[in-house]
């Protein structure tokens, strides 16, 4: 599945993904792949799992845009292209 990060609570190491008309999907830092935190507005790809009280995202990664970057906030000025504005690696 894919979704946009709606909220990230850095101090609580979790956040929420926009789920359209449905309930937001919980995302935890432990389920992020190759990153430390997310920024609001970044597109991610994930596996969605039901849990008591809602849905949770697992194996969360950034969505690559059609220019080879990662999400709408790709930092093209970075040498080597390994750091991104959307996610702290």
Helices and strands as residue ranges (DSSP letters): E 2-9, G 10-12, E 14-17, E 25-28, G 29-31, E 43-51, E 54-62, G 79-81
